[in-house]
């Protein structure tokens, strides 16, 4: 009898992590799907391992995707500062493919200002944001992407604030490529990530992800299956459709591509201005 075929992602993972019989993710969490979509893109691009990649993450559930799972170099940084660390890494080691993977609280909440300026500078890196609509790891608090009216541990009477539309925000700030998909759209997500990894400048993939343990329970959404049923009903943008202002709602959050251009990246701008790419050591 032939041995069972190994999952394709195992070639990129530290298998000793799974020998412990535990995962940092809650039952039903979407971060495993996000990881698979990313690694499928890496495989489709012909990478047999993660040599040449450098991962950066902050604090939170999404930050546990690359570290400790990926068999690669990872900077696990302070809360909200993943993009600041990634900027320094890219400028000091411009030959590396720098990828930031973290959550909405880390990237768009605490790290929101870094996100805006990284997109404005068009710094050459790819950012994957696991958006589960709350600070899932630290108690289910309201975040910058929590929908208006939703209950969380810090908004027991409903969220009075309007949420960020992260993809529109990053597209308007100047990123070269921006797309939004969900864990119910793993194939589309993988294709978008593949495009993002090949594009110069700042590229951003927002992944709507289920959090049944914290957000789903308090916002009365329910199980992971209920999240996926919700995600599958979301509208998909037509190619080239104008990106107009929109306040995200549970029914109207649109998916697809929000920016697709080939403007000069930051490394090219450095070379044009100073004749060198990145920061040269003394």
N, C-alpha and C positions, 0 to 999 in steps of 0.2 A: 504494500500500500504506500502510495506516495505521501510525503509529508505535506501538511497544509501550507498553502501559499501565504507568505508573509505580507502584511499590509504595506503598501508602498511607502508610507510615511516613516516606517521604522528605520530606514536608512539614514534619516536625518535626526533621529531622536537618541537620547541617552537611555538605552534600554534598562539600565540599572535602576532608573527611577520607578519603573513599573514593577520591579521585583519586590518592592515594598508593599504592593497591594493597595496603594492609596493614591488619591489624586487631590490636588488643592481645590478642585472645582466641585461645586455642589451638584447633587443629582438634577439632571435636566438642563444644566448650564449650556450655553451655546458656544463657549470658548473652544471646545474641541472641534466643532465644525469650522470655526474661523481658522484654527490652526491647519486643519486638513485642506481648506481652500487655498491658504497661502502655500503650503508645501506642494500641493498639486501644481500650482503656478511655477514653483521652483523646478519641479521635475520636468514640466513641459518645456521649460527653457533650456533643458539639457544639463542641469547641474546634478552631478552624482552625489555630492555632499554640499555642506554649507561653507566650504573654503571660499574666502573672499567676501563673505558676509560678516557684518557686525551688527548685533541687535542691541537696542536700547529700550528700556521700559522703566516706568515709574513705580507707583504704589497702587495696589488695587487688584481686583480679580483678573482683568485683562492683562496686567503686567506679568502674571504668572504663565502666560502662553510661551514666550521664548525661554524664560528662566524659571525652573531648572530643566525644562524639557529638551530644548534644542542642543544638539551636539555642535556648539559654536560658541564664539566669544560673545558675551552679553554683559552690558552695563545695567545693573539694577539700581536705579538712582532714587533720589529723594522725591517726595510727592510733588507732582506738577512740573518737575524740572527735566523730564526726559528729552524734550526738544532742545533745551539749552545744552545738555550734555552731548546730544547727537550732533549739534552744530559744531561744537569744539572738536569732536571726533572726526567729522567729515573734513574740516579745515586742516587738521593735523595729519590725517591719513586719507587723502582724496581718492586713492585707488580702491578703497573699500566700498562695498555696497552697503550703505547704512540704512537700516530698517528699524523704525520705532513701532512697537506694538504695545498698546496700553488702553485704558478705559476712558469713558467720557468724562468722569470726574477728574481724572489725572490730566487729560489732554485739553479738554474744553472748559473745565471749571477752574481748578487751581492753576492749571498751566495755560489758560486761555490766551494770555498776552504773548507767551512764547509761540503759540500756534499762529496767531495773526502775523507776527513779524517773520517767522520762518517762511510762511507763504508769501509775504510781501517781498522778502529777499529772494524768493524762488530758490532756496537752498536745495542742493541735489541730494534728496533722500526720499524714501517712501515711508508714509505713516499709515498705519492701520489702526483705526479707532473702534474698539468694541463698545458699542453704545447700548447699555442695558438700562438706561433711564434713571439710574440712581447710584449712590455710593454703596454698591452691594457688599463689599468686604467689611466695611467699617460700621455697619448697622442699618443700612437701607435708608440713609438720609436723602433729602431732596437734592437734585443736582441741576446743572445748567440745562439738561435735556429732559427733565421731568415734565410731562404734559400738564397744562393748566387744569386745576381742579383735582388732580390725583393725590391720593393719600400716601404718605411715606412716614417713616418714624419721626421726622421733624415737621411734617405738615399733616397732623392728624385730622384737621378740618378741611383739608384740600389745599393744593398749591395755588397761591394767588398770583404767581409770576408767569410770564410768558417764557417758553423754552427757546433756546438757540436752535436754529437750523444750521447745524455744523457744516454741512456740505455747501450750502449757499454762502456761508460766512467765509470759508476757505477759498471758494471759487472767486468771490469778490475781492479777496485780499491779494490774489495774484498767482495762485497755484497753477501749474501747467496742466495737471490732470486731476479731476475729482469725480468720484463715483460713489453711489450709495446702494448697497444691497442688504440682504438679510440672511440669517442662517437657514431660511427656507429657500434660498436661491444660491446654493453652493457653487453650481457650475458657472452662473453669471458672475459671481464674486471672484472665482478663480481666474476667469478671463480678464476681469478688470484689474486684478492684482498683477497678472502677467503683463498687461499693458503698462501699468504703473512702474514696474520694475525695469522696463526697457526705456522709459522716457527720461530725458534730462530734466533738471529743475525739481521743484517740489511737487510730489504726487501724493494724493490722499484718498484712502478708501475708508468710508464709514460703513460699519457692519452693525445693523440692528440685531441685537441678541437677547435671547430670553433669560430672565432671572426669576424663576418661579419661587425661589426660597425667600427673597426679600421683596422685590418690587411686585412680583405676581401675587404674592399673598396679601400685601397691604393695599395694593391698588385694585384688588378683587378681580384680577385677570385669570388666575388659576394656574393650571399645570403648564408644562413646556408645550404640550400638544396644543393648548389654547393659544399660546403665543404664535406657534407656527401657522395655525389656521388664520390668525389675524394677519400675519406677515404676507401670506399668500394672496390676500385680498387687496393689498396696497397697490395703488396705480403706478404704472411704469411710464416714464417720460418717453416721448418720441425723440428720435435722434435729431439734434439741432434745434430743439424747442427752446425758445427764449427762457432764460433763468430770471424769473420775476420774484419780487419779495413775497415771502410766505411764512406764516406762523405755523409750525408743525402741529398737527392734530392726530389722534389715533387713527382716524379714517383717511386723512388726506396727505399723509407724509409720502411723498413720491420717491420712486426709485429710479436708478439709471445714471447717466453721465451728466455732470453739471459744468465741467470745464474740460476742454480737449484742445490744447494749443501747444506750440513748440517755441515759446519765448526763450530767450537766453537764460540759462541757469546761472547760479551765483558763481560757480567755479569758472565758467566762461567769462563772466563779468570781471572777476579778479584777474584772469589772464589778459583780458583786453586792457585793463587799467594799469596793472603792475607788471605784466609779463610773466606771471607765475600763477599756477593753480594751487590753492591751499596756502598754508603757512609753512614757510621753509625754516627748519631748525638752524640755529646759529652754529 
